């Protein structure tokens, strides 16, 4: 096969030399344009065998010289033929450089030539152009304006299928159906959950139509290619429907494809199916990670991670950085995702470092200009890896790196414009990360800057998450706003930002009281914190009463029987609210209530500490510290009675029991 390709290239290269010599002869402009068109056509034949930069540039230069004479007014048909060839040349060049720019040029060329190759007069040429437009718009949709370009791709493929049918042109029919399936999958990535599933199912139907043309005996490679495409479609469908079932269908399709796509005979096809096999195992690992987290096991998740790693490493034996840079980078990013999933179960630090290294290798290829979606995905892997590491070591440094990756990821999302929900989710990740970093900043200026980033991102997420359609996400955005405003109040415009925090928290509470009792109780705790903070600045009596009220509501969910530690935490906050309240209202009565709450919390913490000590659990130390704090506060409350009987003596200082929740 290789020698045949070499022979063909040699013949076309000889023809090019002849045409170049002919241009030296004296001839009119039209004859010269005819020669230039033939040079372009010859280059296209060479490109079909081996796509390289020189051949693409040669074809484009020749066609453009021909167009200097072939004007639309005087030579419409020859011009249409040249524009068609020029479209092929730009499409080939897009695989080498300036992907988006050259794909746009290709579509412009084909769109101009298409009216001259009408469905009635030139059905075969018309269908061919439509099919190529479908491919180009699909590739362009992966870079920008996915919904619009995805729809154009589907329409072009459907137009081609008005010519190609199973009976009269089975091979062209199968190719167009396969292309249509891929266009539906591209469109699925820009759709909501319902439309995503519909597009995936359309893709599966298209691939199933195409595979009827091929039998594994007569056309094993084409059959395997359709199986590979089906695996991709099942994996995409698994994102919104029956994850486990569709992942297993994808695994079966990959395994069948690999019966025919061997490493020795078909290395590139083999690598593609191995990559998809890895994707299927990774998706199963993520599903089982959720399940085993509840069950307390982990072996199923780890087994699938190991199988995914094996498959990706097999693919990388073919996809080298030098020969297949984009495919190499794609697999590296997939590796990063496996390491992150594996790190949730074992060797967290080691797996996070491996994920960072793999993502950085992907980013050595993916650029913001040529691959904004892939670039964003790699930045997302970096964000999660650094954020996970921040819980283990160098918290401030890793949070700062995570925030940077999150900002760059969001910027890439704005370029390739996925569905708004993806942008909203990224905004929430950014807000959460900025809030974490704000709590570790040394200077007030740096903390304020982080908080403002968090506020801006959370507000954008909230504006996207319509409360009627996405109540939980909308409430989460409001809680992030509460946390950001609460942190900002510590360094800037304390009263104003505290009021903003309260408004955000109350908005979340109105949603959670209808949807989630646990989240509702947590939000009430947050609101209590904000009322106490505000009470130290204004309207002390009123805000203390409000804090006491919401803490008591929260304890209706977090009872001493069902959630003793959470109950004890709220008791400490409640006690502190009574202490602050005692400074403006019935000192003795408020101090008694504070003392009673501290005593209850003290007993819970002490009992838990003793239980953990018997089990030699290191968590016992934290419980002992909390019990000791309660004991000191109890002593302070008792002292208040004595102070109250001695005019002019200050009351003992109370320590605020809990830091800002959820920070």
C-alpha positions as CSV (number, residue, x, y, z in Angstrom):
1,X,0.0,0.0,0.0
2,X,2.8,2.4,0.9
3,X,4.6,1.7,-2.4
4,X,1.5,2.4,-4.3
5,X,1.0,5.8,-2.6
6,X,4.6,6.6,-3.2
7,X,4.2,5.8,-6.9
8,X,1.1,7.9,-7.2
9,X,2.8,10.9,-5.5
10,X,5.7,10.5,-7.8
11,X,3.4,10.6,-10.9
12,X,1.6,13.7,-9.6
13,X,4.9,15.4,-8.8
14,X,6.2,14.7,-12.3
15,X,3.0,16.2,-13.7
16,X,3.6,19.3,-11.6
17,X,7.0,19.8,-13.1
18,X,5.5,19.6,-16.6
19,X,2.8,22.1,-15.7
20,X,5.4,24.5,-14.3
21,X,7.4,24.3,-17.5
22,X,4.3,25.0,-19.6
23,X,3.7,28.3,-17.8
24,X,7.0,29.5,-19.3
25,X,5.4,29.2,-22.8
26,X,3.7,32.2,-24.4
27,X,-0.1,31.9,-23.9
28,X,-3.1,34.0,-23.1
29,X,-4.4,34.6,-19.5
30,X,-7.2,32.1,-19.8
31,X,-4.8,29.3,-20.8
32,X,-2.5,30.3,-18.0
33,X,-5.4,30.1,-15.6
34,X,-6.3,26.6,-16.9
35,X,-2.7,25.5,-16.1
36,X,-2.9,27.0,-12.6
37,X,-6.1,25.2,-12.0
38,X,-4.5,21.9,-13.1
39,X,-1.6,22.6,-10.8
40,X,-4.0,23.1,-7.9
41,X,-5.9,19.9,-8.7
42,X,-2.6,18.0,-8.9
43,X,-1.6,19.3,-5.5
44,X,-4.9,18.1,-4.1
45,X,-4.2,14.6,-5.3
46,X,-0.9,14.7,-3.5
47,X,-2.6,16.0,-0.4
48,X,-5.0,13.0,-0.4
49,X,-2.0,10.7,-0.1
50,X,0.1,12.8,2.3
51,X,-1.1,16.1,3.7
52,X,1.8,18.6,4.1
53,X,2.2,22.3,4.4
54,X,4.0,22.8,1.1
55,X,1.4,21.0,-1.0
56,X,-1.4,22.9,0.7
57,X,0.3,26.2,0.0
58,X,1.1,25.2,-3.5
59,X,-2.6,24.4,-4.2
60,X,-3.9,27.6,-2.7
61,X,-1.4,29.8,-4.6
62,X,-2.2,28.1,-7.9
63,X,-6.0,28.3,-7.4
64,X,-5.8,32.0,-6.3
65,X,-3.8,32.9,-9.5
66,X,-6.4,31.1,-11.6
67,X,-9.1,33.2,-9.9
68,X,-7.5,36.4,-11.1
69,X,-8.9,35.6,-14.5
70,X,-11.9,33.4,-13.5
71,X,-14.1,36.2,-12.4
72,X,-17.7,35.5,-11.3
73,X,-19.1,37.7,-14.2
74,X,-17.1,36.2,-17.1
75,X,-16.3,32.6,-16.1
76,X,-18.8,31.5,-13.4
77,X,-18.5,27.7,-14.0
78,X,-14.7,27.5,-14.1
79,X,-14.6,29.8,-11.1
80,X,-17.0,27.5,-9.2
81,X,-14.7,24.5,-10.0
82,X,-11.7,26.4,-8.7
83,X,-13.5,27.6,-5.6
84,X,-14.5,24.0,-4.9
85,X,-10.8,22.9,-5.1
86,X,-9.7,25.9,-3.1
87,X,-12.1,24.8,-0.4
88,X,-10.5,21.4,-0.2
89,X,-7.0,23.0,0.0
90,X,-8.0,25.3,2.9
91,X,-9.7,22.3,4.7
92,X,-6.5,20.3,4.4
93,X,-4.4,23.3,5.6
94,X,-6.7,23.6,8.6
95,X,-5.4,20.3,9.8
96,X,-1.9,21.7,9.9
97,X,-2.2,25.4,11.0
98,X,-4.6,28.2,11.8
99,X,-7.5,25.7,12.2
100,X,-10.4,28.1,12.7
101,X,-9.2,30.6,10.1
102,X,-8.6,28.0,7.4
103,X,-11.9,26.2,8.1
104,X,-13.8,29.4,7.6
105,X,-12.0,30.0,4.3
106,X,-12.9,26.5,3.2
107,X,-16.6,27.0,4.0
108,X,-16.6,30.4,2.2
109,X,-15.2,28.7,-0.9
110,X,-17.7,25.9,-0.9
111,X,-20.6,28.2,-0.1
112,X,-19.7,30.3,-3.2
113,X,-19.4,27.2,-5.5
114,X,-22.4,25.4,-4.2
115,X,-25.1,27.3,-6.2
116,X,-23.4,26.4,-9.5
117,X,-23.5,22.7,-8.6
118,X,-27.2,22.4,-8.2
119,X,-29.1,19.4,-6.9
120,X,-30.8,18.9,-10.2
121,X,-28.0,19.6,-12.7
122,X,-25.0,18.2,-10.8
123,X,-26.4,15.9,-8.0
124,X,-23.1,14.1,-7.3
125,X,-21.0,17.3,-7.1
126,X,-23.7,19.0,-5.0
127,X,-23.8,16.1,-2.5
128,X,-20.0,16.0,-2.3
129,X,-19.8,19.7,-1.5
130,X,-22.6,19.4,1.1
131,X,-20.8,16.5,2.7
132,X,-17.5,18.5,2.9
133,X,-19.4,21.5,4.3
134,X,-20.8,19.2,7.0
135,X,-17.3,18.1,8.0
136,X,-15.9,21.7,8.0
137,X,-18.8,23.2,10.0
138,X,-18.6,20.3,12.5
139,X,-14.9,21.0,13.0
140,X,-15.5,24.7,13.2
141,X,-18.2,24.1,15.8
142,X,-15.6,22.5,18.0
143,X,-13.8,25.8,18.0
144,X,-16.5,28.5,18.1
145,X,-20.2,29.1,17.9
146,X,-21.0,25.5,18.5
147,X,-24.8,25.7,18.3
148,X,-24.9,27.7,15.0
149,X,-22.1,25.8,13.3
150,X,-23.4,22.5,14.6
151,X,-26.8,23.2,13.0
152,X,-25.2,24.2,9.7
153,X,-23.2,20.9,9.8
154,X,-26.3,18.8,10.3
155,X,-28.2,20.7,7.5
156,X,-25.3,20.2,5.1
157,X,-25.2,16.4,5.8
158,X,-28.9,16.0,5.4
159,X,-28.7,17.8,2.1
160,X,-26.0,15.3,0.9
161,X,-28.3,12.5,2.0
162,X,-31.0,13.7,-0.4
163,X,-28.7,12.4,-3.1
164,X,-27.0,9.5,-1.5
165,X,-29.1,6.4,-0.6
166,X,-28.5,2.9,0.6
167,X,-29.5,1.2,-2.7
168,X,-27.8,3.3,-5.4
169,X,-24.7,4.7,-3.6
170,X,-24.1,2.7,-0.5
171,X,-20.5,3.8,0.2
172,X,-21.3,7.5,-0.1
173,X,-24.5,6.9,1.9
174,X,-22.5,5.3,4.7
175,X,-19.9,8.1,4.7
176,X,-22.6,10.8,4.8
177,X,-24.5,9.0,7.6
178,X,-21.3,8.7,9.6
179,X,-20.6,12.3,9.1
180,X,-24.2,13.2,10.1
181,X,-23.8,11.1,13.3
182,X,-20.6,13.0,14.2
183,X,-22.4,16.4,13.6
184,X,-25.2,15.4,15.9
185,X,-22.6,14.5,18.6
186,X,-21.0,17.9,18.2
187,X,-24.3,19.6,18.5
188,X,-25.1,17.6,21.6
189,X,-22.3,19.2,23.4
190,X,-24.0,22.6,23.1
191,X,-27.4,21.4,24.3
192,X,-29.2,21.1,27.6
193,X,-29.7,17.7,29.1
194,X,-32.9,16.8,27.2
195,X,-31.6,18.0,23.8
196,X,-28.2,16.4,24.5
197,X,-29.8,13.0,24.9
198,X,-31.9,13.5,21.7
199,X,-28.8,14.5,19.6
200,X,-26.9,11.5,20.9
201,X,-29.7,9.1,20.0
202,X,-29.8,10.7,16.5
203,X,-26.1,10.1,16.2
204,X,-26.5,6.4,17.3
205,X,-29.2,5.9,14.7
206,X,-27.1,7.5,12.0
207,X,-24.1,5.2,12.8
208,X,-26.4,2.2,12.9
209,X,-27.7,3.1,9.4
210,X,-24.1,3.4,8.2
211,X,-22.9,0.1,9.6
212,X,-25.5,-1.8,7.6
213,X,-23.4,-1.0,4.5
214,X,-20.4,-2.8,5.9
215,X,-20.0,-6.4,7.0
216,X,-17.1,-7.5,9.2
217,X,-16.0,-10.0,6.6
218,X,-16.0,-7.9,3.5
219,X,-15.3,-4.4,5.0
220,X,-13.7,-5.0,8.4
221,X,-12.0,-1.6,8.7
222,X,-15.1,0.3,7.8
223,X,-17.2,-1.9,10.1
224,X,-14.7,-1.2,12.9
225,X,-14.8,2.5,12.3
226,X,-18.5,2.5,12.7
227,X,-18.2,0.5,15.9
228,X,-15.7,3.1,17.1
229,X,-18.1,5.9,16.3
230,X,-20.9,4.1,18.1
231,X,-18.7,3.8,21.2
232,X,-18.2,7.6,21.2
233,X,-21.9,8.2,20.8
234,X,-22.8,5.8,23.7
235,X,-20.2,7.6,25.9
236,X,-21.7,10.9,25.1
237,X,-25.2,9.7,25.9
238,X,-24.0,8.3,29.2
239,X,-23.4,11.8,30.4
240,X,-27.1,12.4,30.7
241,X,-28.8,9.0,30.6
242,X,-28.2,5.6,32.0
243,X,-24.4,6.1,32.6
244,X,-23.6,2.6,33.5
245,X,-25.6,0.9,30.8
246,X,-24.3,3.2,28.0
247,X,-20.7,3.0,29.2
248,X,-20.9,-0.8,28.9
249,X,-22.4,-0.5,25.4
250,X,-19.4,1.7,24.6
251,X,-17.0,-0.8,26.0
252,X,-18.5,-3.6,23.9
253,X,-18.3,-1.5,20.8
254,X,-14.6,-0.6,21.5
255,X,-13.7,-4.2,22.1
256,X,-15.3,-5.3,18.8
257,X,-13.5,-2.5,16.9
258,X,-10.2,-3.6,18.4
259,X,-10.7,-7.1,16.9
260,X,-10.0,-5.5,13.5
261,X,-7.9,-2.5,14.4
262,X,-4.6,-4.0,15.4
263,X,-1.5,-2.1,16.5
264,X,0.6,-3.8,13.8
265,X,-1.6,-3.4,10.8
266,X,-3.7,-0.2,11.6
267,X,-1.8,1.7,14.3
268,X,-3.7,5.0,14.1
269,X,-7.1,3.3,14.1
270,X,-5.9,1.1,17.0
271,X,-4.9,4.1,19.0
272,X,-8.2,5.9,18.5
273,X,-10.2,2.9,19.7
274,X,-7.8,2.4,22.7
275,X,-8.4,6.0,23.6
276,X,-12.2,5.5,23.5
277,X,-11.8,2.3,25.5
278,X,-10.0,4.3,28.1
279,X,-12.8,6.9,28.1
280,X,-15.4,4.2,28.7
281,X,-13.4,2.7,31.6
282,X,-12.9,6.2,33.1
283,X,-16.6,7.0,32.9
284,X,-17.4,3.7,34.6
285,X,-14.8,4.5,37.3
286,X,-16.4,7.9,37.9
287,X,-19.8,6.3,38.2
288,X,-18.6,3.6,40.6
289,X,-16.6,6.2,42.6
290,X,-20.0,7.8,43.4
291,X,-21.5,4.4,44.3
292,X,-18.6,3.0,46.4
293,X,-18.3,6.3,48.3
294,X,-21.7,5.4,49.8
295,X,-20.9,1.7,50.2
296,X,-17.4,2.2,51.7
297,X,-15.7,0.1,49.0
298,X,-13.3,1.2,46.3
299,X,-12.0,-1.7,44.3
300,X,-14.4,-1.4,41.3
301,X,-13.4,2.2,40.8
302,X,-9.7,1.5,41.1
303,X,-9.9,-1.5,38.8
304,X,-11.5,0.7,36.1
305,X,-9.0,3.4,36.6
306,X,-6.2,0.9,36.1
307,X,-7.9,-0.4,32.9
308,X,-8.3,3.2,31.6
309,X,-4.6,3.9,32.3
310,X,-3.6,0.8,30.4
311,X,-5.8,1.8,27.4
312,X,-4.5,5.4,27.3
313,X,-0.9,4.2,27.5
314,X,-1.5,1.9,24.6
315,X,-2.8,4.8,22.6
316,X,0.3,6.9,23.5
317,X,2.5,4.2,22.0
318,X,1.2,5.4,18.6
319,X,0.3,9.1,19.4
320,X,3.7,10.7,19.8
321,X,4.1,14.4,20.5
322,X,6.1,14.8,17.3
323,X,3.9,12.9,14.9
324,X,0.4,13.4,16.3
325,X,0.5,16.4,18.6
326,X,-3.2,17.1,19.0
327,X,-4.1,13.4,19.6
328,X,-1.1,13.1,22.0
329,X,-2.5,16.1,23.9
330,X,-6.0,14.7,24.0
331,X,-4.8,11.4,25.6
332,X,-2.7,13.4,28.1
333,X,-5.7,15.3,29.2
334,X,-7.6,12.0,29.5
335,X,-4.8,10.7,31.7
336,X,-5.1,13.7,33.9
337,X,-8.8,12.9,34.5
338,X,-8.0,9.3,35.4
339,X,-5.3,10.4,37.9
340,X,-7.8,12.8,39.5
341,X,-10.4,10.1,39.8
342,X,-7.9,7.6,41.2
343,X,-6.7,10.3,43.6
344,X,-10.1,10.5,45.3
345,X,-9.5,6.9,46.6
346,X,-5.7,6.4,47.0
347,X,-2.4,8.3,47.0
348,X,-4.0,11.7,46.6
349,X,-0.8,13.7,46.5
350,X,1.0,11.5,44.0
351,X,-2.1,11.3,41.7
352,X,-2.6,15.0,41.8
353,X,1.0,15.6,40.8
354,X,0.6,13.1,37.9
355,X,-2.6,14.9,36.8
356,X,-0.8,18.3,36.8
357,X,2.1,16.9,34.7
358,X,-0.3,15.3,32.2
359,X,-2.4,18.5,31.9
360,X,0.7,20.5,31.4
361,X,1.8,18.2,28.6
362,X,-1.7,18.7,27.0
363,X,-1.3,22.4,27.3
364,X,2.0,22.3,25.5
365,X,0.0,21.6,22.4
366,X,-3.5,23.0,23.0
367,X,-3.6,26.8,22.6
368,X,-6.3,29.3,23.4
369,X,-6.5,30.4,19.8
370,X,-6.6,27.0,18.0
371,X,-8.2,24.7,20.6
372,X,-10.1,26.8,23.2
373,X,-12.3,23.9,24.3
374,X,-9.5,21.4,24.7
375,X,-7.4,24.2,26.4
376,X,-10.3,24.9,28.8
377,X,-10.6,21.2,29.7
378,X,-6.9,20.9,30.4
379,X,-7.1,24.1,32.6
380,X,-10.0,22.5,34.4
381,X,-7.9,19.4,35.2
382,X,-5.2,21.8,36.5
383,X,-7.7,23.7,38.6
384,X,-9.1,20.5,40.3
385,X,-5.6,19.1,40.9
386,X,-4.3,22.2,42.5
387,X,-7.5,22.7,44.6
388,X,-7.2,19.1,45.8
389,X,-3.5,19.6,46.7
390,X,-4.4,22.7,48.7
391,X,-6.2,20.5,51.2
392,X,-2.9,18.5,51.7
393,X,0.0,20.9,51.5
394,X,1.0,24.5,50.7
395,X,-2.6,25.6,50.9
396,X,-2.2,29.3,49.9
397,X,0.2,28.6,47.0
398,X,-2.0,25.8,45.5
399,X,-5.2,27.8,45.9
400,X,-3.5,30.7,44.0
401,X,-2.5,28.3,41.2
402,X,-6.0,26.8,41.2
403,X,-7.6,30.3,40.9
404,X,-5.3,31.2,38.0
405,X,-6.2,27.9,36.2
406,X,-9.9,28.6,36.9
407,X,-9.8,32.1,35.5
408,X,-8.0,30.9,32.3
409,X,-10.5,28.1,32.0
410,X,-13.4,30.6,32.2
411,X,-11.8,32.8,29.6
412,X,-11.5,29.9,27.2
413,X,-15.1,29.1,27.7
414,X,-16.1,32.7,26.7
415,X,-14.2,32.2,23.5
416,X,-15.7,28.9,22.3
417,X,-19.1,29.7,23.8
418,X,-20.5,26.4,25.1
419,X,-24.0,26.3,26.6
420,X,-24.5,28.9,29.3
421,X,-24.8,26.2,32.0
422,X,-21.1,25.2,31.5
423,X,-20.1,28.9,32.0
424,X,-22.2,29.1,35.1
425,X,-20.6,26.0,36.6
426,X,-17.2,27.3,35.8
427,X,-18.1,30.6,37.5
428,X,-19.1,28.8,40.6
429,X,-15.8,26.9,40.7
430,X,-14.0,30.2,40.3
431,X,-16.0,31.8,43.1
432,X,-15.4,29.0,45.5
433,X,-11.7,29.0,44.8
434,X,-11.4,32.8,45.2
435,X,-13.2,32.6,48.6
436,X,-10.8,29.9,49.8
437,X,-7.8,32.0,48.7
438,X,-9.3,35.1,50.3
439,X,-9.2,33.4,53.7
440,X,-5.5,32.9,53.5
441,X,-4.4,36.3,52.2
442,X,-2.1,38.4,54.4
443,X,-3.0,41.9,53.2
444,X,-6.5,43.4,53.3
445,X,-6.0,44.6,49.7
446,X,-5.3,41.0,48.4
447,X,-8.3,39.6,50.3
448,X,-10.6,42.3,48.9
449,X,-9.5,41.6,45.4
450,X,-10.2,37.8,45.8
451,X,-13.6,38.5,47.3
452,X,-14.5,40.8,44.5
453,X,-13.6,38.1,41.9
454,X,-15.8,35.7,43.8
455,X,-18.7,38.1,43.9
456,X,-18.4,38.8,40.2
457,X,-18.3,35.1,39.3
458,X,-21.1,34.1,41.7
459,X,-23.3,36.9,40.3
460,X,-22.7,35.7,36.8
461,X,-23.6,32.1,37.7
462,X,-26.8,33.3,39.5
463,X,-27.9,35.3,36.5
464,X,-27.6,32.2,34.3
465,X,-29.2,29.8,36.8
466,X,-32.9,30.7,36.5
467,X,-34.5,29.8,39.8
468,X,-37.5,28.2,38.3
469,X,-35.5,25.8,36.1
470,X,-32.3,25.4,38.3
471,X,-33.4,26.1,41.9
472,X,-30.5,24.2,43.6
473,X,-27.8,25.8,41.4
474,X,-29.4,29.2,41.9
475,X,-29.3,28.7,45.7
476,X,-25.7,27.5,45.6
477,X,-24.8,30.7,43.7
478,X,-26.5,32.7,46.4
479,X,-24.5,30.9,49.2
480,X,-21.3,31.6,47.3
481,X,-22.4,35.3,47.2
482,X,-23.0,35.1,50.9
483,X,-19.6,33.7,51.6
484,X,-17.9,36.3,49.3
485,X,-19.7,39.3,50.8
486,X,-19.1,37.9,54.4
487,X,-15.3,37.7,53.7
488,X,-15.3,41.1,52.0
489,X,-17.1,42.6,55.0
490,X,-14.0,41.7,57.1
491,X,-11.8,44.2,55.2
492,X,-14.0,46.6,53.4
493,X,-17.4,48.4,53.8
494,X,-18.4,46.1,56.7
495,X,-22.0,47.2,57.2
496,X,-22.9,47.3,53.5
497,X,-21.3,43.9,52.7
498,X,-22.8,42.3,55.7
499,X,-26.2,43.4,54.5
500,X,-25.5,42.1,51.0
501,X,-24.4,38.8,52.6
502,X,-27.7,38.6,54.5
503,X,-29.8,39.3,51.4
504,X,-28.0,36.5,49.5
505,X,-28.4,34.0,52.3
506,X,-32.1,34.8,52.7
507,X,-32.5,34.3,48.9
508,X,-30.9,30.8,49.2
509,X,-33.1,30.0,52.3
510,X,-36.3,30.7,50.3
511,X,-35.2,28.1,47.8
512,X,-33.9,25.5,50.2
513,X,-37.0,25.5,52.4
514,X,-38.8,24.0,49.4
515,X,-36.1,21.7,48.1
516,X,-33.6,20.6,50.8
517,X,-34.0,20.4,54.6
518,X,-30.2,19.9,55.1
519,X,-29.1,22.8,52.9
520,X,-31.9,24.9,54.5
521,X,-30.5,24.2,58.0
522,X,-26.9,25.0,56.9
523,X,-28.1,28.2,55.3
524,X,-29.8,29.2,58.5
525,X,-26.5,28.7,60.4
526,X,-24.8,31.0,57.9
527,X,-27.6,33.6,58.3
528,X,-27.1,33.4,62.1
529,X,-23.4,34.2,61.7
530,X,-24.2,37.2,59.6
531,X,-26.8,38.6,62.0
532,X,-24.3,38.3,64.9
533,X,-21.6,40.0,62.8
534,X,-24.1,42.8,62.0
535,X,-25.2,43.0,65.6
536,X,-21.7,44.0,66.6
537,X,-22.0,47.1,64.3
538,X,-25.7,48.2,64.5
539,X,-29.1,47.4,66.0
540,X,-27.6,44.9,68.4
541,X,-30.9,43.8,70.1
542,X,-32.8,43.3,66.9
543,X,-30.0,41.4,65.1
544,X,-29.3,39.2,68.1
545,X,-33.0,38.2,68.2
546,X,-32.8,37.4,64.6
547,X,-29.7,35.3,65.1
548,X,-31.2,33.4,68.0
549,X,-34.3,32.7,66.0
550,X,-32.5,31.2,63.0
551,X,-30.2,29.1,65.2
552,X,-33.2,27.6,67.0
553,X,-34.7,26.8,63.6
554,X,-31.5,25.1,62.5
555,X,-31.5,22.9,65.6
556,X,-34.9,21.5,64.6
557,X,-33.0,19.7,61.8
558,X,-29.7,19.2,63.6
559,X,-31.0,17.5,66.7
560,X,-28.8,16.2,69.5
561,X,-30.1,12.7,68.7
562,X,-29.5,12.6,64.9
563,X,-26.6,15.1,64.5
564,X,-25.0,15.6,67.9
565,X,-21.8,17.4,66.7
566,X,-23.7,19.8,64.4
567,X,-26.2,20.4,67.2
568,X,-23.3,21.2,69.6
569,X,-21.8,23.7,67.0
570,X,-25.1,25.5,66.8
571,X,-25.4,25.6,70.5
572,X,-22.1,27.4,70.8
573,X,-23.2,29.9,68.2
574,X,-26.5,30.3,70.0
575,X,-24.7,30.9,73.3
576,X,-22.5,33.5,71.8
577,X,-25.6,35.3,70.4
578,X,-27.1,35.4,74.0
579,X,-23.8,36.8,75.3
580,X,-23.9,39.6,72.8
581,X,-27.6,40.1,73.5
582,X,-26.9,40.4,77.2
583,X,-25.1,43.6,76.7
584,X,-28.3,45.4,75.7
585,X,-31.1,43.3,77.2
586,X,-31.7,41.5,80.6
587,X,-28.1,40.6,81.3
588,X,-28.9,37.9,83.9
589,X,-31.5,36.1,81.8
590,X,-29.4,36.1,78.6
591,X,-26.3,34.9,80.5
592,X,-28.3,32.0,82.0
593,X,-29.4,30.9,78.5
594,X,-25.9,31.2,77.2
595,X,-24.6,29.2,80.1
596,X,-27.2,26.5,79.5
597,X,-26.3,26.2,75.8
598,X,-22.6,26.1,76.5
599,X,-23.1,23.3,79.0
600,X,-25.1,21.2,76.5
601,X,-22.4,21.7,73.9
602,X,-19.6,20.9,76.4
603,X,-21.2,17.6,77.3
604,X,-21.6,16.5,73.7
605,X,-18.0,17.5,72.8
606,X,-16.6,15.7,75.9
607,X,-18.6,12.5,75.3
608,X,-17.4,12.5,71.7
609,X,-13.8,13.1,72.7
610,X,-13.9,10.2,75.1
611,X,-15.4,7.9,72.5
612,X,-12.7,8.8,69.9
613,X,-9.9,8.4,72.5
614,X,-11.1,4.8,73.2
615,X,-10.7,4.2,69.4
616,X,-7.3,6.0,69.3
617,X,-8.7,8.4,66.7
618,X,-6.7,11.6,66.2
619,X,-10.0,13.5,65.9
620,X,-10.3,13.3,69.7
621,X,-7.9,16.2,70.1
622,X,-10.2,18.6,68.1
623,X,-13.2,17.5,70.3
624,X,-11.2,18.1,73.5
625,X,-10.3,21.6,72.2
626,X,-14.0,22.4,71.5
627,X,-15.0,21.1,74.9
628,X,-12.3,23.3,76.5
629,X,-13.5,26.4,74.7
630,X,-17.0,25.7,75.9
631,X,-15.7,25.3,79.5
632,X,-13.9,28.7,79.3
633,X,-17.0,30.3,78.0
634,X,-19.1,28.8,80.8
635,X,-16.7,30.3,83.3
636,X,-17.1,33.7,81.6
637,X,-20.8,33.4,81.7
638,X,-20.7,32.7,85.5
639,X,-18.4,35.7,85.9
640,X,-21.0,38.0,84.2
641,X,-23.3,37.5,87.2
642,X,-20.7,38.8,89.6
643,X,-19.7,41.7,87.3
644,X,-23.3,42.7,87.0
645,X,-23.4,43.4,90.8
646,X,-20.3,45.6,90.7
647,X,-20.9,48.9,89.0
648,X,-18.2,50.2,86.7
649,X,-16.5,46.7,86.2
650,X,-16.2,45.4,82.6
651,X,-17.6,42.0,81.8
652,X,-15.1,39.1,80.9
653,X,-14.3,38.9,77.2
654,X,-16.1,36.1,75.3
655,X,-14.4,34.5,72.3
656,X,-16.5,34.1,69.1
657,X,-17.0,30.3,69.0
658,X,-17.1,29.6,65.3
659,X,-15.4,31.0,62.2
660,X,-17.4,32.1,59.2
661,X,-19.2,28.9,58.1
662,X,-18.7,27.6,54.6
663,X,-15.7,29.9,53.9
